[in-house]
Amino acid sequence: MASIHLERFNVKECTQWITSNGFHTICLYFLPQFYCVASEIATVLKQQCNDSHFLVMISGSSGVDTVKYRTKDPKSSPDAVIYFGASCLCTAKYSSALPILFVPLEPDTSELKYISECLKEFSSEKRILLVADLTNSWLLLEENLSSLFATSSCTPEICRLRRPDAKYDLVLFVGECKNLEFVLNCRKLVVVNPQKRSREIFDGPKEFRKRSSLIEKFKSQSGKQVGVVFVNYTQSVTPIMSSAKTFCKRQKKLPYFLSLNQNDYELRLGNFGQLESFVLVNSCDCTAEVAQATAKYIYPIIFWKEFLIACSQRISYGGIIWNEDATEEAGGDEDDEGEEDRDEESMKLVERDLFKRPDGWFGLVVDAGSEPVSQIKEGLRGIPSGYTNEEELF
């Protein structure tokens, strides 16, 4: 992986933006791969903007609007934000009130060469769509495109799409592609990370079949207990909890609500062994990496949109309209009134000690530990074809 240096960011543009607007407290946000230059950039900015105060945000679990609640001095709340690199355009990750400056990487000839080499391997494709995240938006400059396609016979097409049309034979994504729906809508997707010198190829239809099978598995799951997991959720949970409770009643299931905002939350789902399936609720569309990590779990783990599909709701997902004939909306059912009232329990955030029901099977022994341990006895030695005359066999 190529190391990132201070020169890859236009610090001069940052200082001009700060001084021209007279910002006093600025929050500096860095992607994890840029933490190595965070202190250096903050030092340079402080030297050039003596009257300004800088806060460095290294946690991606919440938006920058929450910084004012983390600082001890209320007067130190930021009045501007600078993002050094960005791989997602989800509004929940950015401030809704503060002015924002996005600072992409500066062009690098070695990275451009690496991208060009990757492109040559797919030169036989007729229609290619080139996409880049904000971190690598330097690639879309006209002079860089001319160099990139100088030896290529294809004509590049560039557009700003969340969900590309399947008419393209190949979508070349430069940066980090975290949007699962973007992957599902591509016939063939090649994700190139020029900083890590890595690439990954995705088959959109194949990934779509995986997600469809998980939806069907969720629908056919005999277990009644569903874990609704809030992951990096920055909005009000009340509407989601109400809808989840209604849909689960229709499916004859009981929802339990969990909040796991750690970065390794997909590994923590094993702590809730009594839940037979999970629904992940996220404020952001960055679910591609989680989808890959959890696709092979024993129990189905799906996302909120997929949960709505499983509950027969009409929704657009993966380039098609699911449950097109469905007309009912989310809300209460008249039949629900006769069911056992479990609203209070299901609306609580679940804790680990909630599950008191003992397991019926553990390991290789039924009801392990109920019988006293017996004395170890010496068994037969040799091979099954002749324990008593094993020496004669060799």
C-alpha atoms as a printed R data frame, in Angstrom:
    type eleno elety resid chain resno       x       y       z
1   ATOM     1    CA   MET     A     1   0.000   0.000   0.000
2   ATOM     2    CA   ALA     A     2   1.356   3.403  -0.999
3   ATOM     3    CA   SER     A     3   1.864   5.737   1.962
4   ATOM     4    CA   ILE     A     4  -0.124   8.964   2.105
5   ATOM     5    CA   HIS     A     5   1.816  12.202   2.624
6   ATOM     6    CA   LEU     A     6   0.778  15.731   3.454
7   ATOM     7    CA   GLU     A     7   1.385  16.786  -0.153
8   ATOM     8    CA   ARG     A     8  -1.571  14.698  -1.326
9   ATOM     9    CA   PHE     A     9  -3.969  17.289   0.147
10  ATOM    10    CA   ASN     A    10  -4.351  20.914  -0.894
11  ATOM    11    CA   VAL     A    11  -3.818  22.514   2.509
12  ATOM    12    CA   LYS     A    12  -3.468  25.934   0.896
13  ATOM    13    CA   GLU     A    13  -7.058  25.755  -0.330
14  ATOM    14    CA   CYS     A    14  -8.162  24.930   3.232
15  ATOM    15    CA   THR     A    15  -6.417  27.968   4.722
16  ATOM    16    CA   GLN     A    16  -7.859  30.274   2.072
17  ATOM    17    CA   TRP     A    17 -11.347  28.917   2.746
18  ATOM    18    CA   ILE     A    18 -10.959  29.409   6.497
19  ATOM    19    CA   THR     A    19  -9.549  32.931   6.343
20  ATOM    20    CA   SER     A    20 -11.911  34.205   3.634
21  ATOM    21    CA   ASN     A    21 -14.948  33.070   5.625
22  ATOM    22    CA   GLY     A    22 -13.586  33.996   9.056
23  ATOM    23    CA   PHE     A    23 -14.241  30.608  10.675
24  ATOM    24    CA   HIS     A    24 -13.112  30.324  14.294
25  ATOM    25    CA   THR     A    25 -13.566  26.635  15.187
26  ATOM    26    CA   ILE     A    26 -13.159  24.038  12.462
27  ATOM    27    CA   CYS     A    27 -13.774  20.310  12.751
28  ATOM    28    CA   LEU     A    28 -11.336  18.239  10.669
29  ATOM    29    CA   TYR     A    29 -12.709  14.864   9.580
30  ATOM    30    CA   PHE     A    30 -10.387  12.153   8.234
31  ATOM    31    CA   LEU     A    31 -11.109   8.761   6.744
32  ATOM    32    CA   PRO     A    32  -9.357   5.953   8.676
33  ATOM    33    CA   GLN     A    33  -6.676   5.538   5.992
34  ATOM    34    CA   PHE     A    34  -5.724   9.203   6.450
35  ATOM    35    CA   TYR     A    35  -5.285   9.182  10.227
36  ATOM    36    CA   CYS     A    36  -1.526   9.007   9.635
37  ATOM    37    CA   VAL     A    37  -1.478  12.619   8.390
38  ATOM    38    CA   ALA     A    38  -4.193  14.040  10.662
39  ATOM    39    CA   SER     A    39  -1.872  15.541  13.277
40  ATOM    40    CA   GLU     A    40   0.485  16.919  10.630
41  ATOM    41    CA   ILE     A    41  -2.327  18.649   8.719
42  ATOM    42    CA   ALA     A    42  -3.821  20.048  11.936
43  ATOM    43    CA   THR     A    43  -0.406  21.454  12.902
44  ATOM    44    CA   VAL     A    44   0.115  23.129   9.520
45  ATOM    45    CA   LEU     A    45  -3.374  24.643   9.553
46  ATOM    46    CA   LYS     A    46  -2.848  25.965  13.079
47  ATOM    47    CA   GLN     A    47   0.416  27.614  12.011
48  ATOM    48    CA   GLN     A    48  -1.230  29.318   9.042
49  ATOM    49    CA   CYS     A    49  -4.478  30.220  10.843
50  ATOM    50    CA   ASN     A    50  -3.372  31.399  14.288
51  ATOM    51    CA   ASP     A    51  -6.759  32.739  15.302
52  ATOM    52    CA   SER     A    52  -8.616  29.502  14.503
53  ATOM    53    CA   HIS     A    53  -9.191  26.471  16.696
54  ATOM    54    CA   PHE     A    54  -9.178  22.974  15.215
55  ATOM    55    CA   LEU     A    55 -10.911  19.778  16.361
56  ATOM    56    CA   VAL     A    56  -9.934  16.423  14.856
57  ATOM    57    CA   MET     A    57 -12.747  13.893  14.543
58  ATOM    58    CA   ILE     A    58 -11.531  10.310  14.245
59  ATOM    59    CA   SER     A    59 -14.799   8.459  14.904
60  ATOM    60    CA   GLY     A    60 -17.159   7.610  12.078
61  ATOM    61    CA   SER     A    61 -19.960   6.324  14.305
62  ATOM    62    CA   SER     A    62 -21.872   9.604  14.239
63  ATOM    63    CA   GLY     A    63 -22.150  12.823  12.283
64  ATOM    64    CA   VAL     A    64 -20.229  16.026  12.905
65  ATOM    65    CA   ASP     A    65 -23.372  17.677  14.290
66  ATOM    66    CA   THR     A    66 -22.773  15.690  17.483
67  ATOM    67    CA   VAL     A    67 -19.355  17.265  18.120
68  ATOM    68    CA   LYS     A    68 -20.904  20.084  20.157
69  ATOM    69    CA   TYR     A    69 -22.173  17.489  22.636
70  ATOM    70    CA   ARG     A    70 -18.717  15.957  23.057
71  ATOM    71    CA   THR     A    71 -16.730  19.085  23.849
72  ATOM    72    CA   LYS     A    72 -16.481  20.306  27.434
73  ATOM    73    CA   ASP     A    73 -16.734  23.972  26.488
74  ATOM    74    CA   PRO     A    74 -19.981  24.834  24.649
75  ATOM    75    CA   LYS     A    75 -18.197  27.768  23.012
76  ATOM    76    CA   SER     A    76 -15.854  25.360  21.235
77  ATOM    77    CA   SER     A    77 -18.608  24.016  18.998
78  ATOM    78    CA   PRO     A    78 -17.430  23.999  15.368
79  ATOM    79    CA   ASP     A    79 -18.712  26.551  12.883
80  ATOM    80    CA   ALA     A    80 -17.269  24.735   9.830
81  ATOM    81    CA   VAL     A    81 -16.153  21.258   8.734
82  ATOM    82    CA   ILE     A    82 -13.378  20.080   6.423
83  ATOM    83    CA   TYR     A    83 -13.527  16.520   5.097
84  ATOM    84    CA   PHE     A    84 -10.240  15.065   3.930
85  ATOM    85    CA   GLY     A    85 -11.449  12.423   1.536
86  ATOM    86    CA   ALA     A    86 -14.967  11.001   1.433
87  ATOM    87    CA   SER     A    87 -16.272   7.683   0.151
88  ATOM    88    CA   CYS     A    88 -19.983   8.175   0.763
89  ATOM    89    CA   LEU     A    89 -22.551  10.841  -0.069
90  ATOM    90    CA   CYS     A    90 -25.145   9.837   2.527
91  ATOM    91    CA   THR     A    91 -26.591  12.971   4.123
92  ATOM    92    CA   ALA     A    92 -26.682  11.331   7.567
93  ATOM    93    CA   LYS     A    93 -22.873  11.363   7.661
94  ATOM    94    CA   TYR     A    94 -22.540  15.078   7.052
95  ATOM    95    CA   SER     A    95 -23.667  18.215   8.811
96  ATOM    96    CA   SER     A    96 -27.028  19.661   7.895
97  ATOM    97    CA   ALA     A    97 -26.222  23.108   9.290
98  ATOM    98    CA   LEU     A    98 -22.464  23.729   9.042
99  ATOM    99    CA   PRO     A    99 -20.567  24.814   5.897
100 ATOM   100    CA   ILE     A   100 -18.462  21.965   4.507
101 ATOM   101    CA   LEU     A   101 -15.300  21.810   2.413
102 ATOM   102    CA   PHE     A   102 -14.426  18.500   0.739
103 ATOM   103    CA   VAL     A   103 -10.725  18.021   0.040
104 ATOM   104    CA   PRO     A   104  -9.924  15.180  -2.384
105 ATOM   105    CA   LEU     A   105  -6.484  13.729  -2.970
106 ATOM   106    CA   GLU     A   106  -4.130  15.505  -5.308
107 ATOM   107    CA   PRO     A   107  -3.325  13.686  -8.606
108 ATOM   108    CA   ASP     A   108  -0.644  11.021  -8.505
109 ATOM   109    CA   THR     A   109   1.003   9.675 -11.654
110 ATOM   110    CA   SER     A   110   1.728   6.248 -10.177
111 ATOM   111    CA   GLU     A   111  -1.920   5.777  -9.199
112 ATOM   112    CA   LEU     A   112  -3.032   6.937 -12.644
113 ATOM   113    CA   LYS     A   113  -0.707   4.366 -14.194
114 ATOM   114    CA   TYR     A   114  -2.112   1.612 -11.986
115 ATOM   115    CA   ILE     A   115  -5.702   2.496 -12.946
116 ATOM   116    CA   SER     A   116  -4.700   2.558 -16.620
117 ATOM   117    CA   GLU     A   117  -3.190  -0.929 -16.327
118 ATOM   118    CA   CYS     A   118  -6.376  -2.230 -14.745
119 ATOM   119    CA   LEU     A   119  -8.423  -0.650 -17.518
120 ATOM   120    CA   LYS     A   120  -6.323  -2.323 -20.231
121 ATOM   121    CA   GLU     A   121  -7.319  -5.753 -18.945
122 ATOM   122    CA   PHE     A   122 -10.940  -4.957 -19.766
123 ATOM   123    CA   SER     A   123 -10.330  -3.181 -23.066
124 ATOM   124    CA   SER     A   124 -12.558  -5.690 -24.862
125 ATOM   125    CA   GLU     A   125 -15.649  -4.306 -23.117
126 ATOM   126    CA   LYS     A   126 -17.624  -2.000 -25.406
127 ATOM   127    CA   ARG     A   127 -19.434   0.261 -22.960
128 ATOM   128    CA   ILE     A   128 -17.528   1.313 -19.844
129 ATOM   129    CA   LEU     A   129 -18.807   3.615 -17.114
130 ATOM   130    CA   LEU     A   130 -16.125   5.320 -15.034
131 ATOM   131    CA   VAL     A   131 -17.071   6.264 -11.466
132 ATOM   132    CA   ALA     A   132 -14.935   7.696  -8.666
133 ATOM   133    CA   ASP     A   133 -15.649   8.570  -5.048
134 ATOM   134    CA   LEU     A   134 -14.860  12.047  -3.712
135 ATOM   135    CA   THR     A   135 -11.470  10.954  -2.414
136 ATOM   136    CA   ASN     A   136 -10.341  10.064  -5.947
137 ATOM   137    CA   SER     A   137 -12.327  12.685  -7.834
138 ATOM   138    CA   TRP     A   138  -9.038  14.042  -9.231
139 ATOM   139    CA   LEU     A   139  -9.238  11.215 -11.766
140 ATOM   140    CA   LEU     A   140 -12.253  12.840 -13.457
141 ATOM   141    CA   LEU     A   141 -10.303  15.942 -14.423
142 ATOM   142    CA   GLU     A   142 -10.062  16.305 -18.186
143 ATOM   143    CA   GLU     A   143  -6.259  16.100 -18.351
144 ATOM   144    CA   ASN     A   144  -6.224  12.881 -16.308
145 ATOM   145    CA   LEU     A   145  -8.949  11.290 -18.420
146 ATOM   146    CA   SER     A   146  -7.025  12.091 -21.594
147 ATOM   147    CA   SER     A   147  -3.980  10.320 -20.182
148 ATOM   148    CA   LEU     A   148  -6.016   7.408 -18.874
149 ATOM   149    CA   PHE     A   149  -7.730   6.645 -22.178
150 ATOM   150    CA   ALA     A   150  -4.853   7.631 -24.455
151 ATOM   151    CA   THR     A   151  -4.135   4.020 -25.448
152 ATOM   152    CA   SER     A   152  -7.701   2.732 -25.093
153 ATOM   153    CA   SER     A   153 -10.068   2.158 -28.011
154 ATOM   154    CA   CYS     A   154 -13.191   2.778 -25.925
155 ATOM   155    CA   THR     A   155 -14.771   6.134 -25.226
156 ATOM   156    CA   PRO     A   156 -15.335   6.814 -21.521
157 ATOM   157    CA   GLU     A   157 -18.737   7.749 -20.219
158 ATOM   158    CA   ILE     A   158 -18.917   9.647 -16.950
159 ATOM   159    CA   CYS     A   159 -22.066  10.410 -15.022
160 ATOM   160    CA   ARG     A   160 -23.128  10.919 -11.433
161 ATOM   161    CA   LEU     A   161 -25.338   7.964 -10.673
162 ATOM   162    CA   ARG     A   162 -26.307   6.217  -7.458
163 ATOM   163    CA   ARG     A   163 -27.628   3.243  -9.396
164 ATOM   164    CA   PRO     A   164 -26.078   2.702 -12.855
165 ATOM   165    CA   ASP     A   165 -28.069   1.335 -15.763
166 ATOM   166    CA   ALA     A   166 -27.363  -2.310 -16.599
167 ATOM   167    CA   LYS     A   167 -26.702  -1.324 -20.217
168 ATOM   168    CA   TYR     A   168 -23.007  -0.861 -19.376
169 ATOM   169    CA   ASP     A   169 -20.803  -3.893 -19.945
170 ATOM   170    CA   LEU     A   170 -18.408  -2.763 -17.236
171 ATOM   171    CA   VAL     A   171 -18.473  -0.233 -14.403
172 ATOM   172    CA   LEU     A   172 -15.012   0.818 -13.207
173 ATOM   173    CA   PHE     A   173 -15.292   2.278  -9.709
174 ATOM   174    CA   VAL     A   174 -12.177   4.027  -8.395
175 ATOM   175    CA   GLY     A   175 -12.074   4.252  -4.602
176 ATOM   176    CA   GLU     A   176 -14.262   2.479  -2.051
177 ATOM   177    CA   CYS     A   177 -17.639   1.231  -3.240
178 ATOM   178    CA   LYS     A   178 -19.749   0.687  -0.121
179 ATOM   179    CA   ASN     A   179 -23.239   0.934  -1.604
180 ATOM   180    CA   LEU     A   180 -24.785  -2.531  -1.917
181 ATOM   181    CA   GLU     A   181 -27.542  -1.392  -4.276
182 ATOM   182    CA   PHE     A   182 -24.920   0.099  -6.570
183 ATOM   183    CA   VAL     A   183 -23.235  -3.312  -6.774
184 ATOM   184    CA   LEU     A   184 -26.528  -5.102  -7.438
185 ATOM   185    CA   ASN     A   185 -27.355  -2.816 -10.357
186 ATOM   186    CA   CYS     A   186 -24.064  -3.390 -12.190
187 ATOM   187    CA   ARG     A   187 -23.725  -6.164 -14.727
188 ATOM   188    CA   LYS     A   188 -19.993  -6.270 -13.969
189 ATOM   189    CA   LEU     A   189 -18.250  -4.052 -11.433
190 ATOM   190    CA   VAL     A   190 -14.509  -3.602 -10.950
191 ATOM   191    CA   VAL     A   191 -13.573  -1.687  -7.790
192 ATOM   192    CA   VAL     A   192 -10.037  -0.313  -7.968
193 ATOM   193    CA   ASN     A   193  -8.339   1.174  -4.915
194 ATOM   194    CA   PRO     A   194  -5.280   3.035  -6.240
195 ATOM   195    CA   GLN     A   195  -3.915   3.796  -2.771
196 ATOM   196    CA   LYS     A   196  -3.923   0.132  -1.703
197 ATOM   197    CA   ARG     A   197  -3.048  -1.078  -5.211
198 ATOM   198    CA   SER     A   198  -5.911  -3.521  -5.074
199 ATOM   199    CA   ARG     A   199  -8.935  -4.396  -7.157
200 ATOM   200    CA   GLU     A   200 -12.043  -6.507  -6.699
201 ATOM   201    CA   ILE     A   201 -14.471  -7.809  -9.304
202 ATOM   202    CA   PHE     A   202 -18.188  -8.142  -8.566
203 ATOM   203    CA   ASP     A   203 -20.847  -9.941 -10.579
204 ATOM   204    CA   GLY     A   204 -24.004  -7.888 -10.006
205 ATOM   205    CA   PRO     A   205 -26.537 -10.615 -10.935
206 ATOM   206    CA   LYS     A   206 -24.699 -13.136  -8.741
207 ATOM   207    CA   GLU     A   207 -24.734 -10.766  -5.749
208 ATOM   208    CA   PHE     A   208 -28.412 -10.108  -6.417
209 ATOM   209    CA   ARG     A   209 -29.170 -13.849  -6.260
210 ATOM   210    CA   LYS     A   210 -27.364 -14.054  -2.930
211 ATOM   211    CA   ARG     A   211 -29.507 -11.303  -1.450
212 ATOM   212    CA   SER     A   212 -32.682 -12.850  -2.891
213 ATOM   213    CA   SER     A   213 -31.848 -16.210  -1.325
214 ATOM   214    CA   LEU     A   214 -31.336 -14.545   2.069
215 ATOM   215    CA   ILE     A   215 -34.729 -12.855   1.779
216 ATOM   216    CA   GLU     A   216 -36.345 -16.204   1.028
217 ATOM   217    CA   LYS     A   217 -34.454 -17.812   3.888
218 ATOM   218    CA   PHE     A   218 -35.704 -15.116   6.229
219 ATOM   219    CA   LYS     A   219 -39.298 -15.658   5.082
220 ATOM   220    CA   SER     A   220 -39.098 -19.434   5.502
221 ATOM   221    CA   GLN     A   221 -37.242 -19.320   8.833
222 ATOM   222    CA   SER     A   222 -39.212 -21.227  11.453
223 ATOM   223    CA   GLY     A   223 -37.776 -19.205  14.329
224 ATOM   224    CA   LYS     A   224 -40.074 -16.577  15.816
225 ATOM   225    CA   GLN     A   225 -37.508 -14.198  17.316
226 ATOM   226    CA   VAL     A   226 -36.020 -11.483  15.120
227 ATOM   227    CA   GLY     A   227 -33.225  -9.115  16.132
228 ATOM   228    CA   VAL     A   228 -33.668  -5.600  14.749
229 ATOM   229    CA   VAL     A   229 -30.182  -4.075  14.994
230 ATOM   230    CA   PHE     A   230 -29.618  -0.318  14.797
231 ATOM   231    CA   VAL     A   231 -26.176   0.259  13.268
232 ATOM   232    CA   ASN     A   232 -24.765   3.813  13.135
233 ATOM   233    CA   TYR     A   233 -28.348   5.040  13.204
234 ATOM   234    CA   THR     A   234 -28.554   8.801  13.689
235 ATOM   235    CA   GLN     A   235 -32.279   9.389  13.203
236 ATOM   236    CA   SER     A   236 -35.250   8.761  15.476
237 ATOM   237    CA   VAL     A   237 -35.732   5.037  16.072
238 ATOM   238    CA   THR     A   238 -39.422   5.336  16.986
239 ATOM   239    CA   PRO     A   239 -40.890   5.053  13.429
240 ATOM   240    CA   ILE     A   240 -38.655   2.080  12.599
241 ATOM   241    CA   MET     A   241 -39.519   0.308  15.843
242 ATOM   242    CA   SER     A   242 -43.228   0.851  15.277
243 ATOM   243    CA   SER     A   243 -43.081  -0.426  11.689
244 ATOM   244    CA   ALA     A   244 -40.915  -3.399  12.640
245 ATOM   245    CA   LYS     A   245 -43.360  -4.380  15.379
246 ATOM   246    CA   THR     A   246 -46.300  -4.199  12.953
247 ATOM   247    CA   PHE     A   247 -44.608  -6.187  10.197
248 ATOM   248    CA   CYS     A   248 -43.319  -8.824  12.618
249 ATOM   249    CA   LYS     A   249 -46.838  -9.351  13.967
250 ATOM   250    CA   ARG     A   250 -48.032 -10.033  10.445
251 ATOM   251    CA   GLN     A   251 -45.229 -12.563  10.059
252 ATOM   252    CA   LYS     A   252 -46.043 -14.126  13.456
253 ATOM   253    CA   LYS     A   253 -42.630 -13.117  14.776
254 ATOM   254    CA   LEU     A   254 -41.422 -11.257  17.867
255 ATOM   255    CA   PRO     A   255 -38.878  -8.434  17.362
256 ATOM   256    CA   TYR     A   256 -36.122  -7.624  19.809
257 ATOM   257    CA   PHE     A   257 -34.329  -4.300  19.373
258 ATOM   258    CA   LEU     A   258 -30.565  -3.980  19.704
259 ATOM   259    CA   SER     A   259 -28.178  -1.048  19.398
260 ATOM   260    CA   LEU     A   260 -24.663  -1.963  18.258
261 ATOM   261    CA   ASN     A   261 -22.678   1.056  17.109
262 ATOM   262    CA   GLN     A   262 -19.237  -0.563  17.303
263 ATOM   263    CA   ASN     A   263 -17.298  -0.949  14.073
264 ATOM   264    CA   ASP     A   264 -17.186  -4.733  14.528
265 ATOM   265    CA   TYR     A   265 -20.893  -5.069  15.267
266 ATOM   266    CA   GLU     A   266 -21.334  -7.947  12.794
267 ATOM   267    CA   LEU     A   267 -19.054 -10.023  15.032
268 ATOM   268    CA   ARG     A   268 -21.119  -9.207  18.132
269 ATOM   269    CA   LEU     A   269 -24.326 -10.737  16.815
270 ATOM   270    CA   GLY     A   270 -23.160 -14.084  18.186
271 ATOM   271    CA   ASN     A   271 -23.786 -12.749  21.690
272 ATOM   272    CA   PHE     A   272 -27.517 -13.078  21.066
273 ATOM   273    CA   GLY     A   273 -27.735 -16.802  20.509
274 ATOM   274    CA   GLN     A   274 -31.498 -17.097  20.934
275 ATOM   275    CA   LEU     A   275 -32.301 -14.906  17.932
276 ATOM   276    CA   GLU     A   276 -32.843 -16.829  14.692
277 ATOM   277    CA   SER     A   277 -32.554 -13.932  12.226
278 ATOM   278    CA   PHE     A   278 -31.453 -10.311  12.124
279 ATOM   279    CA   VAL     A   279 -32.490  -7.105  10.361
280 ATOM   280    CA   LEU     A   280 -29.818  -4.382  10.164
281 ATOM   281    CA   VAL     A   281 -31.056  -0.782  10.172
282 ATOM   282    CA   ASN     A   282 -28.544   1.841   9.069
283 ATOM   283    CA   SER     A   283 -28.818   5.564   8.364
284 ATOM   284    CA   CYS     A   284 -26.332   5.107   5.535
285 ATOM   285    CA   ASP     A   285 -26.356   3.037   2.341
286 ATOM   286    CA   CYS     A   286 -22.838   1.746   3.062
287 ATOM   287    CA   THR     A   287 -23.800  -1.904   3.422
288 ATOM   288    CA   ALA     A   288 -21.758  -3.727   0.745
289 ATOM   289    CA   GLU     A   289 -18.928  -4.696   3.086
290 ATOM   290    CA   VAL     A   290 -21.309  -5.886   5.802
291 ATOM   291    CA   ALA     A   291 -23.315  -7.873   3.237
292 ATOM   292    CA   GLN     A   292 -20.175  -9.770   2.246
293 ATOM   293    CA   ALA     A   293 -19.130 -10.390   5.853
294 ATOM   294    CA   THR     A   294 -22.512 -11.738   6.988
295 ATOM   295    CA   ALA     A   295 -23.732 -13.574   3.857
296 ATOM   296    CA   LYS     A   296 -22.389 -16.917   5.106
297 ATOM   297    CA   TYR     A   297 -23.810 -16.759   8.622
298 ATOM   298    CA   ILE     A   298 -25.984 -19.651   9.759
299 ATOM   299    CA   TYR     A   299 -28.929 -17.353  10.393
300 ATOM   300    CA   PRO     A   300 -30.107 -14.895   7.721
301 ATOM   301    CA   ILE     A   301 -28.946 -11.293   8.189
302 ATOM   302    CA   ILE     A   302 -30.761  -8.847   5.943
303 ATOM   303    CA   PHE     A   303 -31.169  -5.088   5.675
304 ATOM   304    CA   TRP     A   304 -34.259  -2.961   6.222
305 ATOM   305    CA   LYS     A   305 -35.255  -2.776   2.554
306 ATOM   306    CA   GLU     A   306 -34.920  -6.543   2.274
307 ATOM   307    CA   PHE     A   307 -37.026  -6.919   5.402
308 ATOM   308    CA   LEU     A   308 -39.777  -4.871   3.752
309 ATOM   309    CA   ILE     A   309 -39.608  -7.197   0.734
310 ATOM   310    CA   ALA     A   310 -39.952 -10.222   3.019
311 ATOM   311    CA   CYS     A   311 -43.011  -8.533   4.560
312 ATOM   312    CA   SER     A   312 -44.663  -8.229   1.105
313 ATOM   313    CA   GLN     A   313 -44.199  -4.465   0.796
314 ATOM   314    CA   ARG     A   314 -43.992  -2.855  -2.633
315 ATOM   315    CA   ILE     A   315 -40.459  -1.522  -3.043
316 ATOM   316    CA   SER     A   316 -37.787  -0.962  -5.700
317 ATOM   317    CA   TYR     A   317 -34.622  -2.913  -4.982
318 ATOM   318    CA   GLY     A   318 -31.918  -4.378  -7.189
319 ATOM   319    CA   GLY     A   319 -33.359  -2.786 -10.295
320 ATOM   320    CA   ILE     A   320 -36.792  -4.422 -10.056
321 ATOM   321    CA   ILE     A   321 -40.102  -3.724  -8.350
322 ATOM   322    CA   TRP     A   322 -40.818  -6.247  -5.602
323 ATOM   323    CA   ASN     A   323 -44.380  -7.142  -4.555
324 ATOM   324    CA   GLU     A   324 -45.745  -4.978  -7.360
325 ATOM   325    CA   ASP     A   325 -49.348  -5.980  -6.657
326 ATOM   326    CA   ALA     A   326 -49.097  -5.165  -2.950
327 ATOM   327    CA   THR     A   327 -51.329  -2.295  -1.854
328 ATOM   328    CA   GLU     A   328 -51.291  -2.347   1.950
329 ATOM   329    CA   GLU     A   329 -49.280   0.262   3.765
330 ATOM   330    CA   ALA     A   330 -47.343   0.065   6.983
331 ATOM   331    CA   GLY     A   331 -49.716   0.400   9.879
332 ATOM   332    CA   GLY     A   332 -51.791  -1.477  12.376
333 ATOM   333    CA   ASP     A   333 -53.948  -4.463  11.462
334 ATOM   334    CA   GLU     A   334 -57.356  -5.102  12.922
335 ATOM   335    CA   ASP     A   335 -56.387  -8.733  13.510
336 ATOM   336    CA   ASP     A   336 -53.518  -7.645  15.746
337 ATOM   337    CA   GLU     A   337 -55.873  -6.537  18.475
338 ATOM   338    CA   GLY     A   338 -56.680 -10.111  19.477
339 ATOM   339    CA   GLU     A   339 -53.034 -11.143  19.850
340 ATOM   340    CA   GLU     A   340 -51.153 -11.258  23.092
341 ATOM   341    CA   ASP     A   341 -50.012  -7.799  24.061
342 ATOM   342    CA   ARG     A   342 -46.240  -7.818  23.831
343 ATOM   343    CA   ASP     A   343 -45.733  -4.196  22.866
344 ATOM   344    CA   GLU     A   344 -43.932  -3.140  26.008
345 ATOM   345    CA   GLU     A   345 -41.428  -5.975  25.843
346 ATOM   346    CA   SER     A   346 -40.727  -5.714  22.117
347 ATOM   347    CA   MET     A   347 -40.132  -1.961  22.256
348 ATOM   348    CA   LYS     A   348 -37.317  -2.307  24.784
349 ATOM   349    CA   LEU     A   349 -33.679  -2.315  23.739
350 ATOM   350    CA   VAL     A   350 -32.498  -5.840  24.387
351 ATOM   351    CA   GLU     A   351 -29.635  -6.694  26.742
352 ATOM   352    CA   ARG     A   352 -27.610  -9.883  26.879
353 ATOM   353    CA   ASP     A   353 -29.218 -11.167  30.081
354 ATOM   354    CA   LEU     A   354 -32.685 -10.948  28.527
355 ATOM   355    CA   PHE     A   355 -32.498 -14.515  27.288
356 ATOM   356    CA   LYS     A   356 -33.185 -16.838  30.219
357 ATOM   357    CA   ARG     A   357 -34.453 -19.806  28.184
358 ATOM   358    CA   PRO     A   358 -31.923 -22.680  28.456
359 ATOM   359    CA   ASP     A   359 -30.649 -24.307  25.312
360 ATOM   360    CA   GLY     A   360 -32.076 -27.765  24.577
361 ATOM   361    CA   TRP     A   361 -28.885 -28.963  22.929
362 ATOM   362    CA   PHE     A   362 -25.265 -28.145  23.655
363 ATOM   363    CA   GLY     A   363 -22.295 -29.735  21.969
364 ATOM   364    CA   LEU     A   364 -22.419 -33.515  21.522
365 ATOM   365    CA   VAL     A   365 -24.230 -34.324  24.769
366 ATOM   366    CA   VAL     A   366 -27.898 -33.744  25.515
367 ATOM   367    CA   ASP     A   367 -28.363 -31.885  28.808
368 ATOM   368    CA   ALA     A   368 -24.616 -31.712  29.420
369 ATOM   369    CA   GLY     A   369 -23.559 -31.704  33.075
370 ATOM   370    CA   SER     A   370 -26.691 -33.346  34.480
371 ATOM   371    CA   GLU     A   371 -24.943 -36.711  34.976
372 ATOM   372    CA   PRO     A   372 -21.864 -37.125  37.218
373 ATOM   373    CA   VAL     A   373 -18.534 -37.614  35.502
374 ATOM   374    CA   SER     A   374 -17.654 -41.329  35.358
375 ATOM   375    CA   GLN     A   375 -14.205 -42.837  35.814
376 ATOM   376    CA   ILE     A   376 -12.098 -43.005  32.665
377 ATOM   377    CA   LYS     A   377 -11.614 -46.565  31.452
378 ATOM   378    CA   GLU     A   378  -8.928 -47.918  29.136
379 ATOM   379    CA   GLY     A   379 -10.421 -49.067  25.836
380 ATOM   380    CA   LEU     A   380  -9.254 -51.427  23.118
381 ATOM   381    CA   ARG     A   381  -6.132 -50.592  21.149
382 ATOM   382    CA   GLY     A   382  -5.361 -51.259  17.546
383 ATOM   383    CA   ILE     A   383  -7.544 -51.131  14.450
384 ATOM   384    CA   PRO     A   384 -11.159 -52.328  14.068
385 ATOM   385    CA   SER     A   385 -10.232 -55.308  11.878
386 ATOM   386    CA   GLY     A   386  -8.430 -57.044  14.735
387 ATOM   387    CA   TYR     A   387  -7.862 -55.585  18.147
388 ATOM   388    CA   THR     A   388  -6.614 -58.868  19.732
389 ATOM   389    CA   ASN     A   389  -3.975 -59.710  17.129
390 ATOM   390    CA   GLU     A   390  -2.789 -56.312  16.018
391 ATOM   391    CA   GLU     A   391   0.886 -57.323  16.061
392 ATOM   392    CA   GLU     A   392   0.242 -60.013  13.403
393 ATOM   393    CA   LEU     A   393  -1.194 -57.488  10.990
394 ATOM   394    CA   PHE     A   394   2.142 -55.780  10.327
